[in-house]
Amino acid sequence: MTEVPDRSIRICADRGGTFCDVHASYPDPVNPNQRNELVVKLLSQDPGNYSDAPTEGIRRVLEIVTGETIKRGIVLDTRKIDYIRLSTTVATNALLERKGHKHALLITQGFKDLLLIGNQSRPKIFDLNIRRPSPLYSEVVEVDERVTLVGYTSEPKAEENAIQWTEEGTIRRGYRGPGWDGEGDAEGPGDIVRGISGEAVRILKRPDLTVVERDLQRLYDAGYRSLAIVFVHSYTFPEHEIQIGNLARKIGFTQVSESSQLLPMIKIVPRGVSSTADAYLTPILREYLDGFFKGFDGNLKDGRIQGPRVEFMGSDGGLLDLNNFSGLKSILSGPAGGVVGYALTSWDEDRKYPIIGIDVGGTSTDVSRFDGRYEVVYETTTAGVTIQSPQLDINTVAAGGGSCLTFRNGLFLAGPQSAGAEPGPACYRKGGPLAVTDANLLLGRLIPDYFPKIFGKSENESLDVVASSTAFEELAKKINEGQEKALELDEIVYGFIKVANETMCRPIRALTEARGYSTGKHVLASFGGAGGQHACEIASLLGIKTILIHRYSSILSAYGLALADRAFELQEPSSAFYSSSTRSALIARLDKLTSGVRAELARQGFEGDRVTTERMLNMRFEGTDTALMVLPQPKDGDGNEDFEAAFKRVYKSEFGFLLETKTIIVDDVKVRGIGKTFDSLGDSVYSEVEGLKTTPVDHAKAASTNSVYFDKIGRVNETPVFLLDKLDVGDEISGPAMIIDNTQTIVVVPGATAVLTSKHLYITLE
């Protein structure tokens, strides 16, 4: 076999709740300018055979590409590897299952219960018995320190009465507004400094480091190794947090999450909860990554540009290196890869069709929307914990291939409980419960002969149809006991599929109709292992006419990692009013952050044309508390970074009105840098379809036929089954039909037409 060059294998691994998907590419031995691709799919958990799924997947890739036998458990040689890109649900699962790291919270004296009280929101307003999630921290230590802001932001003459500064940052003239003591520069005694945001900060009490050291030592002796530090106004005056953070590291704390360093934004409650989440999750993530790196030689963790490197998918859809990856940034690491995958493979810059991505996995369904730019939210609630961190706007619902099927109080239920990978659905040969996968199997939408044979004690058996059938027959007896007219088994099984489909449609409507977008004007990009079995019916329920299913749709989260760009961002707080007089100062701050972002990406190996930057301001109308992160477009105002026009456009779109009499305040200044992996991904699928000569495929070309149940028409016993790799570009298949490859099954319903392009199945509904 031809020798594989050093640093040439690119590996992307996505460890989901049920399956771990690995996508790899390497130079073609005959034509080194071309790259061959391969896919490995394995269970995320299989403790009887391997301890870590991504490591095992990478071992299998190296075996296939090099042609050498590599035993399980040995340290893998990374010479041949260019990079490994990972997305992981380790932190997400730790948060959902409350299995994070024990940590303590250090907070300003008098605010001990602040994070417990929260913001008084009542998610379930009619519940009489409210069960609030317990806080993530185990102990609270109050630190006797205090700073306050000078003046009042809502005062009519706030700008006029504020402290005036020299260019060097010293006071030119003191505060002159309400509450001024008539003598000093503020309302009372205390040193006055200029905060990062430009606000005047009065230091009422500096922390006594001797007392703090004693408290920290007591925590350390009690076994704490992780801390969250949250002080009032630290977003603009981080000095006290930094001092105590350095002291904690000296004592030996291995994880110190300072709120001012994680995300320096106003609002102490979400900033504080985010810090506790980071202190809770990052040690768990580090433990997992330390175990992962132990499976490879020392070059991998070294991280130098010359050697193999590891990159991680962040919650905002950008790749991060090891130094910038943390628990807080990894909460949506898994689903983010899929969003990047469908966005980059389905978007057309000329036609601008908005896309809904639906990722039907084993445990849940993730839904998102792409309209030329990733939709990012800055405050999200996961497992009852409200976190302030940039994340892709992904709605998740507990309905997937592994969702348990039950009949309760006369209702068919799909989820929210999941069979997971262990034991898995009934057909996985581990004695698991009935799940959506079992329903698809009995309806003929999964064919055991074509499904990966990775089940049973020897990992080489196919799906167990008998187990699914027996379990459903027992359930059917229970259901028919209360029915006047007995339902057929197919009707019952399909009833559960309809419930699951409707559950998956719910978050799509929340992302489209609830925000003023017409659902039917979107394209549905379906992916995830179970996506192809449900895509046509979900599109039909929503009035969508076009469905895109990528060749790698069942592993699109892993494939998305291969396409993803490196990202790095810097953010600073601000308190400036936006006006023609302050615009130049804000632009200067953006320029400074842009330089910092470009320098960091250059350190990571991205320079010149390969780097693009997005410059944003977080803006709100005075007197409101809803800030919007604004990125100007060329069509806004004068076309030269007109933030005011951009803000008014975004605000009007979001709320339907403008507060014309209010001034605009800038809360944050932010620059996001993107290091491009690829310059271009070629023509879009829509351009290809327009120029494609299609050929209807004769049913004789089918590999086999199967009995499949469809809505309204019932069983079609001779449904043709086509193998995807035996079809040619331009082949057109009319439903009812099934299209199968090694990792996915796609059901084409009656009335639908599927055309094969170079990278997609392009399905249109009548």
C-alpha positions in Angstrom: 0.0 0.0 0.0 1.2 3.5 -0.8 2.7 5.3 2.2 0.4 8.0 3.6 2.3 11.3 3.9 2.8 12.8 7.4 0.3 15.4 8.6 -2.2 14.5 5.8 -5.2 12.8 7.5 -7.9 15.1 8.6 -10.3 13.7 11.2 -13.6 15.1 12.6 -15.4 13.3 15.4 -18.9 14.1 16.7 -19.8 12.3 19.9 -23.6 12.4 20.3 -25.9 10.9 22.8 -26.3 7.6 21.0 -23.7 7.4 18.1 -20.2 8.8 17.6 -19.7 9.8 14.0 -16.2 10.1 12.5 -15.5 11.7 9.1 -12.0 11.5 7.7 -10.2 12.6 4.5 -6.8 11.8 3.2 -4.8 12.2 -0.1 -5.6 9.7 -2.8 -2.6 7.3 -3.2 -2.8 7.5 -7.0 -3.7 11.3 -7.3 -2.3 13.1 -4.2 -4.1 16.3 -5.3 -7.5 14.6 -4.7 -8.7 13.6 -1.2 -10.6 10.4 -0.4 -13.2 10.5 2.3 -14.3 7.8 4.7 -17.0 7.5 7.4 -16.9 5.5 10.7 -20.0 5.1 12.9 -19.9 3.6 16.3 -21.9 3.6 19.6 -21.0 6.5 21.9 -20.9 4.2 24.9 -19.8 0.6 24.7 -17.8 0.0 27.9 -17.4 -3.7 27.1 -15.3 -2.9 24.0 -13.8 0.5 24.4 -13.5 3.3 27.0 -13.7 6.4 24.6 -15.7 6.4 21.4 -13.8 9.3 19.5 -10.4 7.6 20.3 -11.7 4.3 19.1 -13.2 5.9 15.9 -9.8 7.6 15.2 -8.0 4.2 15.8 -10.3 2.6 13.2 -9.6 5.5 10.7 -5.8 5.1 11.1 -6.2 1.3 10.6 -8.2 1.8 7.4 -6.0 4.5 5.9 -2.5 3.1 6.8 -3.5 -0.6 6.3 -1.8 -1.5 9.6 -3.4 -3.4 12.5 -3.6 -1.2 15.5 -4.6 -2.8 18.8 -7.1 -1.3 21.1 -5.7 0.5 24.1 -2.3 1.4 22.8 -1.1 5.0 22.5 -1.8 6.2 18.9 0.9 7.7 16.8 -0.2 11.1 15.4 2.5 11.7 12.8 0.1 11.1 9.9 -2.6 13.3 11.4 -3.1 16.9 10.2 -5.8 17.8 12.7 -8.5 16.3 14.8 -11.7 18.3 15.3 -14.1 17.4 18.1 -17.5 18.3 19.1 -18.6 16.9 22.4 -21.7 16.7 24.6 -19.7 16.0 27.8 -20.4 19.4 29.4 -24.1 19.4 28.2 -24.7 16.0 29.7 -23.0 17.0 32.9 -25.3 20.0 33.2 -28.5 18.1 32.3 -27.7 15.2 34.7 -26.2 17.6 37.4 -22.9 15.7 37.4 -20.5 18.7 37.3 -17.6 19.5 39.6 -18.1 20.6 43.2 -17.2 24.3 43.5 -17.6 27.4 45.7 -18.9 30.8 44.8 -17.1 34.0 46.0 -19.5 37.0 45.8 -19.6 40.6 47.1 -20.7 40.8 50.8 -24.5 41.2 51.1 -25.2 39.3 47.9 -24.9 35.8 49.2 -28.4 34.7 48.0 -28.4 36.7 44.8 -28.0 33.8 42.4 -30.5 31.7 44.3 -33.1 34.5 44.2 -32.3 35.0 40.5 -34.5 37.4 38.4 -37.9 36.4 39.8 -39.0 34.9 36.5 -41.8 32.3 36.7 -41.4 29.9 33.7 -44.5 28.0 34.8 -46.7 30.8 36.0 -49.7 28.7 37.1 -47.7 26.0 39.0 -48.7 26.0 42.7 -45.8 23.8 43.6 -42.7 25.4 42.1 -39.6 23.4 42.1 -36.7 25.6 41.2 -33.5 23.9 40.1 -30.9 23.9 42.9 -27.9 26.2 42.4 -24.8 24.7 40.8 -22.4 25.8 43.6 -21.9 23.9 46.9 -20.8 26.8 49.1 -20.8 30.6 49.2 -18.1 32.8 50.6 -18.9 36.6 50.9 -16.0 38.9 50.2 -16.0 42.3 52.0 -15.5 44.4 48.9 -17.7 47.0 47.2 -17.6 49.4 44.3 -20.4 51.5 42.9 -21.0 53.6 39.9 -21.0 57.4 40.1 -24.3 59.2 39.1 -27.6 57.9 37.7 -27.9 56.7 34.1 -31.6 57.6 33.8 -31.1 61.2 35.0 -32.2 63.7 32.2 -28.9 65.5 32.4 -26.7 62.4 33.0 -24.2 63.3 30.2 -23.9 66.9 31.4 -23.4 66.1 35.1 -21.1 63.1 34.6 -17.4 63.1 35.6 -15.3 64.5 32.8 -12.0 62.8 32.1 -8.7 63.8 30.5 -7.2 61.7 27.8 -4.9 60.1 30.3 -7.8 58.9 32.4 -7.6 61.5 35.3 -10.5 63.6 36.5 -10.9 67.0 34.8 -14.1 67.8 36.6 -16.0 65.9 39.2 -19.6 64.7 39.3 -22.2 67.5 39.6 -25.5 65.7 39.5 -28.1 64.7 42.2 -26.5 63.4 45.4 -23.2 65.2 44.9 -21.7 65.9 48.4 -20.7 69.4 47.4 -17.0 68.8 48.1 -15.4 65.8 46.3 -15.7 64.4 42.9 -18.7 62.1 43.6 -21.5 61.4 46.0 -19.2 60.5 48.9 -15.7 59.3 49.8 -13.7 56.7 48.0 -11.2 56.4 45.2 -12.6 57.1 41.7 -11.4 55.3 38.7 -12.5 55.1 35.1 -14.0 51.6 34.3 -13.4 49.7 31.0 -16.9 50.8 29.9 -16.0 54.5 30.4 -18.2 54.7 33.5 -16.9 56.3 36.7 -16.4 53.7 39.5 -16.2 54.7 43.1 -14.3 52.2 45.3 -16.1 52.0 48.6 -14.1 49.0 50.1 -11.1 47.1 48.8 -10.9 43.4 49.7 -8.6 42.4 52.6 -6.4 39.8 50.9 -5.3 38.3 54.2 -8.9 37.5 55.2 -9.7 36.3 51.7 -6.6 34.0 51.7 -7.8 32.5 55.0 -11.2 31.7 53.5 -9.7 30.3 50.3 -7.3 28.1 52.3 -10.3 26.8 54.3 -12.1 25.9 51.0 -9.0 24.3 49.6 -8.6 22.1 52.8 -12.2 21.1 52.5 -11.5 19.6 49.0 -12.6 22.4 46.7 -10.5 22.9 43.6 -12.9 25.0 41.5 -14.1 28.5 42.2 -16.5 31.0 40.6 -15.8 34.7 41.4 -18.6 37.2 40.9 -18.4 40.8 42.2 -20.8 43.7 41.7 -19.8 45.9 38.7 -16.8 43.7 37.8 -17.8 43.9 34.1 -16.4 47.4 34.1 -14.0 47.2 37.1 -12.5 43.7 37.2 -9.5 44.5 39.4 -10.8 42.9 42.6 -11.9 39.7 40.8 -8.4 39.4 39.1 -6.6 39.9 42.5 -8.6 37.2 44.2 -8.4 34.9 41.2 -4.6 35.1 41.2 -4.5 34.5 44.9 -6.7 31.3 44.5 -4.4 30.0 41.7 -1.4 30.5 44.0 -3.1 28.4 46.7 -3.6 25.6 44.2 -7.1 26.0 42.8 -7.1 24.4 39.3 -10.2 26.1 37.9 -11.0 29.7 38.7 -13.9 31.3 36.7 -13.8 35.1 37.0 -17.0 36.6 35.7 -15.2 39.6 34.3 -12.9 37.5 32.2 -15.5 35.1 30.9 -17.9 37.6 29.4 -17.7 41.2 30.8 -21.4 42.1 30.3 -23.7 44.1 32.6 -26.4 42.2 34.6 -24.8 40.4 37.5 -27.3 37.5 37.7 -26.7 35.9 34.3 -23.0 36.8 34.5 -22.8 35.1 37.9 -24.8 32.0 36.9 -22.5 31.7 33.8 -19.4 31.8 36.0 -20.8 29.1 38.3 -21.7 27.0 35.2 -18.1 27.4 33.9 -16.6 26.4 37.3 -19.0 23.5 37.4 -18.4 22.2 33.9 -14.9 23.1 32.8 -13.2 20.6 35.3 -15.4 17.8 33.9 -14.5 18.8 30.4 -10.8 19.0 31.2 -10.9 15.5 32.8 -12.5 14.1 29.7 -10.0 15.8 27.4 -7.0 14.7 29.6 -8.3 11.1 29.2 -8.7 11.7 25.4 -5.2 13.0 25.0 -3.8 10.0 27.0 -4.8 7.9 24.0 -2.3 9.7 21.7 1.3 10.6 21.8 2.6 13.9 23.3 2.6 15.8 19.9 -1.2 16.2 19.9 -1.6 18.2 23.1 1.5 20.3 22.2 -0.7 22.3 19.8 2.1 23.9 17.8 1.3 25.0 14.2 4.0 22.6 12.9 2.4 19.5 14.6 -0.9 17.8 14.6 -3.5 19.9 16.3 -6.9 19.5 18.0 -9.7 21.9 17.5 -13.1 22.0 19.2 -16.5 23.2 18.1 -17.8 26.1 20.2 -21.4 26.8 21.0 -21.4 29.7 18.5 -20.4 27.6 15.5 -16.7 28.6 15.4 -13.7 26.3 16.1 -11.6 26.9 19.2 -8.2 25.8 20.2 -7.5 24.0 23.5 -6.6 27.2 25.3 -9.9 28.9 24.4 -12.2 26.0 24.9 -14.1 25.8 28.2 -17.3 24.3 29.7 -19.3 27.5 29.1 -18.3 27.5 25.4 -19.1 23.8 24.9 -22.7 23.6 26.0 -24.0 23.4 22.3 -20.8 22.0 20.9 -22.5 18.9 19.5 -25.5 20.4 17.6 -23.4 23.4 16.4 -21.4 21.2 14.0 -24.6 20.2 12.2 -25.8 23.8 11.9 -22.4 24.7 10.3 -22.7 21.6 8.0 -26.2 22.4 6.6 -25.6 26.2 6.5 -22.4 25.9 4.4 -23.7 23.2 2.1 -27.3 24.5 1.5 -26.9 28.3 1.3 -26.9 30.2 -2.0 -25.6 33.7 -1.8 -27.5 34.7 -5.0 -30.9 33.1 -4.4 -30.9 33.6 -0.6 -33.5 31.0 0.2 -33.8 30.8 4.0 -33.1 27.3 5.4 -34.5 25.4 8.4 -32.1 22.8 9.7 -33.6 19.8 11.5 -31.2 17.4 13.1 -33.1 14.2 14.1 -30.6 12.3 16.4 -30.9 9.4 18.7 -32.0 11.3 21.8 -33.4 14.6 20.6 -34.2 16.8 17.6 -32.4 20.1 17.2 -33.9 22.8 15.0 -32.3 26.0 13.8 -32.6 28.7 11.0 -30.1 30.1 8.6 -30.6 33.2 6.5 -27.1 34.0 5.4 -25.8 34.4 8.9 -25.8 32.2 12.0 -28.5 33.3 14.4 -26.8 33.8 17.7 -28.4 34.4 21.1 -26.5 35.8 24.1 -28.7 34.4 26.9 -30.1 30.9 27.0 -31.6 28.6 29.6 -30.4 25.0 29.7 -31.6 22.6 32.3 -33.0 25.5 34.3 -29.7 27.4 34.3 -29.7 30.8 32.5 -26.3 31.3 30.8 -24.9 34.4 29.3 -22.6 33.3 26.5 -22.9 33.5 22.6 -24.7 30.4 21.4 -26.3 29.4 18.1 -30.1 29.8 18.4 -30.9 26.1 18.4 -34.3 24.8 19.7 -34.2 21.3 21.1 -37.1 18.9 21.6 -36.9 15.5 23.2 -38.0 13.5 20.2 -35.5 11.3 18.3 -34.8 7.8 17.1 -34.3 6.7 20.7 -37.4 8.4 22.2 -39.4 6.0 24.2 -43.0 5.2 23.0 -45.6 4.9 25.7 -49.4 4.8 26.0 -50.7 6.7 29.0 -54.2 8.0 29.9 -55.5 7.3 26.4 -52.6 9.2 24.7 -49.8 8.1 22.4 -46.5 9.6 23.7 -43.1 9.8 22.0 -40.5 11.0 24.5 -39.3 12.9 26.4 -37.5 9.8 27.9 -34.9 8.3 25.7 -33.5 4.8 25.4 -30.1 6.2 24.7 -27.2 4.0 23.5 -27.3 1.9 26.6 -29.6 -0.1 26.5 -31.0 1.5 23.3 -34.4 0.7 21.6 -35.8 -2.8 21.9 -34.3 -3.8 18.5 -30.7 -3.1 19.8 -30.6 -6.5 21.4 -30.0 -5.1 25.0 -33.5 -5.5 26.4 -34.3 -1.8 25.9 -37.8 -0.1 25.7 -39.9 0.6 22.6 -38.6 3.6 20.8 -39.2 5.6 17.5 -36.5 3.4 15.8 -38.6 0.3 16.6 -41.7 2.0 15.0 -39.7 2.8 11.8 -38.4 -0.8 11.7 -41.9 -2.3 11.9 -43.2 0.1 9.3 -40.5 -1.0 6.9 -38.7 2.3 7.0 -35.6 0.7 8.3 -34.2 -2.5 6.7 -32.0 -4.6 9.0 -29.9 -5.9 6.1 -28.8 -2.3 5.3 -28.5 -1.1 8.9 -25.0 -1.1 10.5 -24.4 -4.5 12.1 -23.0 -3.3 15.4 -25.3 -5.0 17.9 -25.2 -8.0 20.2 -22.3 -9.2 22.3 -19.9 -9.5 19.4 -20.9 -6.2 17.8 -21.7 -7.9 14.5 -25.5 -8.6 14.7 -28.3 -6.7 12.9 -31.4 -5.1 14.3 -33.8 -7.5 16.1 -37.2 -7.2 14.4 -38.7 -9.9 16.6 -38.0 -7.9 19.8 -39.7 -4.8 18.3 -42.6 -6.8 17.0 -43.2 -8.6 20.3 -43.1 -5.4 22.3 -45.5 -3.6 20.0 -48.0 -6.5 20.0 -48.1 -6.4 23.8 -48.6 -2.6 23.7 -51.3 -3.0 21.0 -53.3 -5.3 23.3 -53.2 -2.7 26.0 -54.3 0.1 23.6 -57.1 -2.0 22.0 -58.6 -2.9 25.4 -60.2 0.6 25.6 -61.2 0.8 21.9 -64.7 0.1 20.4 -63.0 -0.8 17.1 -59.7 -2.6 17.4 -56.8 -0.7 15.7 -54.5 -2.7 13.4 -50.9 -3.0 14.5 -49.7 -0.8 11.5 -52.1 2.0 12.5 -50.9 1.9 16.1 -47.2 2.0 15.1 -47.8 4.8 12.6 -49.8 6.7 15.2 -46.6 7.0 17.3 -44.7 8.2 14.3 -47.3 10.9 13.7 -47.0 12.1 17.3 -43.2 12.2 17.0 -43.4 14.2 13.7 -45.7 16.7 15.3 -43.4 17.1 18.3 -40.5 17.8 15.9 -42.6 20.4 14.0 -43.2 22.4 17.2 -39.8 24.1 17.5 -39.8 24.8 13.8 -42.9 26.9 14.1 -41.4 28.7 17.1 -38.4 29.7 15.0 -40.5 30.8 12.0 -44.2 31.6 12.4 -43.7 32.9 16.0 -41.1 35.4 14.6 -43.0 36.6 11.6 -41.4 34.3 8.9 -43.5 32.2 6.6 -42.6 28.5 7.3 -43.6 27.5 3.7 -41.0 29.9 2.1 -38.1 28.0 3.7 -36.1 25.0 2.5 -35.8 22.1 4.9 -32.3 20.7 5.3 -32.7 17.4 7.1 -29.9 15.6 8.8 -29.1 13.3 11.7 -29.3 9.5 11.7 -33.1 9.5 11.7 -33.7 12.6 9.6 -34.3 10.9 6.3 -37.1 8.7 7.7 -39.1 11.8 8.8 -38.1 14.6 6.5 -40.9 14.3 3.8 -43.7 14.0 6.4 -42.4 16.9 8.5 -42.1 19.1 5.3 -45.6 18.2 4.3 -47.0 19.2 7.8 -45.2 22.6 7.5 -46.1 23.4 3.9 -42.5 23.2 2.8 -41.9 22.1 -0.8 -38.1 21.6 -1.0 -36.0 19.2 1.1 -32.2 18.9 1.0 -30.6 15.8 2.3 -26.8 15.9 2.1 -24.9 12.7 1.2 -23.4 12.9 4.7 -26.6 14.0 6.3 -26.5 11.2 8.9 -23.1 12.4 10.1 -23.5 16.1 9.1 -22.4 17.3 12.6 -19.0 15.6 12.0 -18.9 16.8 8.3 -19.7 20.3 9.5 -16.5 20.2 11.6 -14.5 19.6 8.5 -16.0 22.7 6.9 -16.1 25.0 10.0 -14.0 28.1 10.4 -11.7 29.0 13.3 -13.3 31.8 15.4 -12.0 34.2 18.0 -13.7 37.2 19.5 -13.0 40.0 21.9 -15.7 42.0 23.8 -15.6 45.0 26.1 -18.4 46.8 28.0 -19.4 50.3 27.1 -21.7 52.9 28.6 -21.6 55.5 25.8 -24.6 57.2 24.2 -24.5 56.6 20.4 -24.3 60.0 18.6 -22.2 61.7 15.9 -19.8 63.0 18.7 -19.2 59.5 20.2 -19.1 57.5 17.0 -15.4 58.1 16.3 -14.5 56.9 19.9 -16.6 53.7 19.4 -15.0 53.1 16.0 -11.5 53.5 17.6 -12.4 50.9 20.2 -13.6 48.6 17.5 -10.3 49.1 15.6 -8.3 48.3 18.8 -10.3 45.0 19.3 -9.9 44.2 15.6 -6.1 44.3 15.9 -6.3 42.0 19.0 -8.5 39.5 17.2 -6.3 39.5 14.0 -3.1 39.0 16.2 -4.7 36.0 18.0 -5.8 34.4 14.7 -2.3 35.0 13.3 -0.9 33.1 16.3 -3.3 30.3 15.4 -2.0 30.3 11.8 -4.7 32.4 10.0 -3.5 35.6 8.3 -4.3 38.1 5.4 -7.3 37.2 3.2 -8.1 34.1 5.2 -9.3 36.3 8.1 -12.6 38.2 8.1 -14.0 40.3 10.9 -17.4 41.2 12.1 -17.6 44.4 14.1 -20.7 44.7 16.4 -22.2 47.0 19.0 -24.7 45.8 21.6 -27.3 48.7 21.6 -30.6 49.6 23.3 -32.9 52.5 23.7 -32.4 54.5 26.9 -34.8 53.3 29.6 -35.2 49.8 28.1 -33.2 46.7 29.2 -33.3 44.8 25.9 -30.1 45.2 24.0 -29.6 43.9 20.5 -26.2 42.9 19.1 -26.0 44.9 15.8 -23.9 44.1 12.7 -24.3 46.9 10.1 -24.9 45.9 6.5 -23.8 48.0 3.4 -27.5 49.0 2.8 -27.8 50.5 6.3 -27.8 54.4 6.3 -24.7 55.9 4.7 -23.3 52.4 4.1 -20.2 53.1 6.2 -20.8 51.2 9.4 -23.9 53.1 10.2 -24.8 51.5 13.5 -27.7 53.7 14.3 -29.5 52.8 11.0 -28.6 49.1 11.5 -30.0 49.2 15.1 -33.3 50.8 14.1 -33.7 48.2 11.3 -33.1 45.3 13.6 -35.2 46.8 16.4 -38.1 47.4 14.0 -37.9 43.8 12.7 -37.8 42.4 16.2 -40.5 44.5 18.0 -42.4 46.2 15.2 -42.0 49.8 16.4 -39.2 52.4 17.3 -38.8 54.7 20.3 -37.9 57.7 18.2 -37.6 60.1 21.1 -35.2 58.0 23.1 -31.4 58.2 22.8 -29.4 55.0 22.0 -27.0 53.5 24.5 -24.1 51.1 23.6 -23.7 48.4 26.2 -20.9 46.4 24.6 -18.3 46.6 21.8 -17.5 43.3 20.1 -15.3 42.0 17.3 -15.5 38.5 16.0 -12.7 37.2 13.8 -13.1 34.2 11.5 -10.2 32.2 10.0 -11.5 30.6 6.9 -10.9 26.8 6.4 -12.0 26.9 2.7 -12.1 29.9 0.3 -15.1 28.5 -1.6 -17.3 25.4 -1.5 -18.2 25.6 -5.2 -21.6 26.0 -6.9 -24.7 25.7 -4.7 -27.1 22.8 -5.1 -29.8 25.0 -6.6 -27.4 26.1 -9.5 -26.5 22.5 -10.1 -30.2 21.3 -10.2 -31.1 24.1 -12.7 -28.4 22.9 -15.1 -28.9 19.2 -14.5 -30.3 16.8 -17.1 -32.6 14.5 -15.1 -33.3 10.8 -15.9 -36.3 9.0 -14.4 -35.0 5.8 -12.8 -36.6 2.5 -13.7 -37.8 0.4 -10.8 -35.7 -2.4 -12.3 -32.6 -0.5 -11.0 -33.7 -1.1 -7.4 -31.5 -3.3 -5.3 -34.6 -4.9 -3.7 -38.2 -4.2 -2.7 -39.6 -3.9 0.8 -43.1 -3.6 2.4 -43.4 0.0 3.7 -46.3 1.7 5.4 -47.3 5.2 4.2 -49.9 7.6 5.4 -53.3 7.5 3.7 -52.5 4.7 1.4 -51.3 2.0 3.8 -48.8 -0.7 3.0 -47.0 -0.7 -0.4 -45.6 -4.2 -0.6 -43.3 -3.6 -3.6 -41.7 -0.3 -2.5 -38.4 -0.1 -4.5 -35.2 0.2 -2.4 -32.3 2.0 -4.2 -28.7 2.1 -3.0 -27.4 5.7 -3.1 -23.9 4.7 -4.3 -25.4 2.8 -7.3 -27.3 5.9 -8.5 -25.8 8.5 -10.9 -26.0 12.3 -10.7 -29.2 13.4 -12.4 -31.2 10.2 -11.5 -34.8 11.0 -10.6 -36.8 8.8 -8.3 -40.5 9.2 -7.7 -42.1 8.1 -4.5 -43.0 5.8 -2.9 -39.4 4.6 -2.6 -36.5 4.2 -0.2 -32.9 5.3 -0.8 -30.2 3.8 1.4 -26.5 4.1 2.0 -24.2 2.8 4.8 -25.3 5.3 7.4 -28.8 6.4 6.5 -32.3 5.5 5.2 -34.3 8.1 3.3 -38.1 7.5 2.8 -39.5 9.2 -0.3 -43.3 9.4 0.2 -45.9 9.1 -2.6 -46.1 12.4 -4.5 -42.4 13.3 -3.8 -39.6 13.4 -6.3 -35.9 13.0 -5.4 -33.1 14.1 -7.8 -29.5 13.1 -7.0 -27.0 15.9 -7.3 -23.2 15.6 -6.7 -23.6 16.2 -2.9 -27.3 16.2 -2.1 -30.7 14.5 -2.6 -32.9 17.3 -3.8 -36.5 16.3 -2.9 -39.6 18.3 -4.1 -43.1 17.7 -2.8 -46.3 18.1 -4.8 
